[in-house]
Amino acid sequence: MSHRTITSRRVTNAQAGGSHPITQQPLIELKRKARRIHNTLLKTYGVPVWNRLDGVSELVSTILSQNTNDGNRDLAYTRLRARFKTWEAVRDADPEAVIEAIRPAGLANQKGPRIQAALRRITEARGELNIDFLRDLPVEEARGWLTSINGVGPKTAAIVLLFCYDMPLFPVDTHIHRVAGRLGLIGPKVTAEQAHTIMEQLCPPGQHGTFHINIIRHGREICHARRPQCERCPLQGECDDYARRRAEETRQGECA
């Protein structure tokens, strides 16, 4: 099938009954496939539970999570909150003190100034360190406001808006990008940024947080980057990559 570049805009309602903008597969079929995958992951992992933070806290935590693992992020976040009792204190602190507090997250020399600049930007725009006003904005307007802050990209904005304000967005990290690609939900040339838009469209309504977390868990526990454990994967029947490799093994066996 031919591929073409997708723009950053969402698929419109007029396209909803048409073809997927990347694979050209009927969108309805991909949505059905996504729902089957979601249901299988629910049976496998259950319904995840997550802690809900306020918007500013989630924003800071997500900036800390960039290019590191959850353990390092959590340690850095805990150290930051122990050192500074309020976000106003973090905003106004000596930059070196913030950098030292978040050092376990890595890239502290970048993340510290980025966090302080974001907190200053929020204060300048809103007069206080509170972004709950985003809850009342249209999704695209809320996303645009967040991504206008330096260091806040599509994934960070999607995490804040999904997990704090229940907006139907789909953050895409390395696990989701890899798993969705292998399953055939996104095309092989789709970037992580483009995948946000696609996965938002394919996700069963109201299940964005659950589907997001369960795909990440699947990527960590079974669908590893280097050695996926396909032999125990509950998604074998839905996986394009697995089907291709099985077909190749069969072809090689016939040629032997």
N, C-alpha and C positions, 0 to 999 in steps of 0.2 A: 504494500500500500504506500501511496505517496504521503509525504509529510510536508507541512508548511509551518512557518514560525507563528506562534500564538502571541497576541499582544497581551499587555498586562490587564486589559479590561476583562470583566466577567462575561460569561456567555449570557446572552440576552434571552428573554422569554421566547422571542421569535425563533431562537436556535434550539430551544429545549426539545423539540421533537425531531431535530435534524441529526447531523453527524457530529461526532467528537471533533473539536477543532485541531487536534493533533493526529489521531489515528484514523480519522474518517470512519470509525465504527459508529453504528447507530448509538446515539447517546442513551437511549432507553435501555439498550442491552448492557452498556457499561454501568448504568445505575443499578440494574438488576444484579450484575456481577458484584458490585460494591456492597450491595445489601447482603448477598449470600456470604461474602467474606466477613462482613461485620457480624452476622449471626453466628458464623463458625467461631470467630474469635471470642464472642460472648460466651459460647458454650465451653470454650477452652480456658479462658482466663477470668470470666465473670465480669461484673460491672465494677469498674475501678472507682475508688473514692479518692478525692484530692482535697487538700486544704485550700480554702478560699482566702486569699489575701486582699487587702485594699489595693486600688489601682497603682498608687505610687510604690508600694512595697513590691508588688508583682513586677513593675517596670524595673526597679533596681535589681531584684533577684534575677530577672531574665537577662539583663545586661551582664551580670556576673556569670551567668551560665554560658555565655558565648565562648566557644572553643575550649570548653572544659567539660568534665563530667559532673553528675549531680552531687557526688560526695564533696568535691572541691568547692562547688558553688555553695552548698549548704554550710560548709565550714566558714567560708568567707562571709556569707550573709550573717551567720551567728556572731562572728567576731565583730562585724561592722555594727550590729545592733547592740552588742555589749559595750563597745567603745563609745558609741554615740546614741543617746537615748531618744532623739527625735531626728526626723529627716531634715529639719531646719538646721540642726547641729551638724549634720553631714554636709549640707549645702555650704555652710559658713566656715567649715573646718580648714585647718592648714592642709593643703593637698597631700603632703607627705604622710600625714597621720592617716588619711583615708587610704592611701596606697598601701601603707603597712598593714592596715586592718584587713584588706581584701587580698593580700598577697597569695593566699592558698588557691585563689581562683585562676591565677596565671594572668599574664598581660596586665598586671596591676597598674603599670605606668600609663596604659591607655584607658583602662576601665575606670580608674579613680577619677581623673579629670572629666571623663565622659559622663559619669554619674552626677558629679557636681554641676556640670553644665546643664544637664537635663533638669535637675532640680531648680536651678536658677531660671531656666526657660519657663518651666511651669509656673514659678512664682511671678515672673514678669507678666505672663499671659493671663493668669487667673487671680493674682493677688494672694494666693495661698497654695500650700502644697496639697492639692486635692484635684484629682482628675475625674471625679464621679460624674461631671457634666457630660462626659463622653457617652454615658448610658442613654442619653436622650437624643443623640445625633444619629442621622442615617449612617449605615455601616461604612460606606465609602468616605464620608466626611470625617468620621471618627478615625478611620485608618489613616487618612491623609494628614490629620492633625498630629497623630503620633509619629508618623514617618517623617514629618518635617523637623523633628528633633534630631540633631546630629547623633549618629550611632544607633538609631532605632530603625531597623529594617523591617521588611514584611513579616518575618517570623516573630520578632519581638512584639510588634504591634498586634499580630494575630493572637499570640499567647495572652497578652493583657486583655484584649477585647473579648476573647472567648471565655477565659477562666474567671474574669472579674465581672464581666457585663453580659455574659451569655449571648454574645453575637455569633452568628453562624459562620465562623471563619475556621480555617484548617491550617494550623502551623505545620510547616514541613521541615523536619530536621534530616540528618543524614540517614537515620534508620528508615524513616517514612519514604524518603526519596528512593532508597535502595529497594525496599520491599514493594512499594507501589510499582516501580519499574519492572521488577521480576514478575509480578502478578499480571502485568499488562494493563494496569489502570492508567499509566502515563507512558508516553513514547520514550524510546531510548535517547532522544536528543533533547528532551524536556529538561530545563534547568530547575533547580529547587524553587526559584522565585516564580517561575511559570506554573510549577506544580501546585502552589497555593491555590490558584484560581481553579484549576482542574479538580482538585480534591474537594474544594468547597462545593462544587457542582455535583460531584458523584456521591458525596456522603449522604446517607439516609437522613431525612429531616430530624432535627433535634438530637442527633447522635454525634455531633462533631467532637465533643470532649472525650466521650467514651471510645469512639473509633480511633481518634488520634492516639490516646494512651495505649490502647490495646495493640495497635500496629507497632508502636515503639517497643512494647514488651516482646512482641513476636520477633522483632528484629534483633533484640538483645539475647533472647533465649534460644531461638531456632534459626532464623534467617540471617546468619552471621555474614559479614562482608566477605571473608575469605573462604570459610568452610561451612556453608549452610548445611544444616542437618535435615536434608530433604526426606530422609527415610522415616523420620518421625513427625513430619510436618502435616498438620490437619488440612492444609490448603493445597495439597498436591493437585487435586482436581480442578483448581482455579488458576494454577500457576503456569503462565506462558513459558517462563524460563525452564521450569521442570519438564514441560512437554517437549520443548525443543531439545533438551539434553537427552531425554529418553529416546526421542526419534533418532538422534545422532548415534547413540549407543546401539540402537537396533540396526541402523545402516552399517555401522562398522562391523557388527557381528555378522551381517549377511555377506560383507565383503571379505571376511577373514577366511 
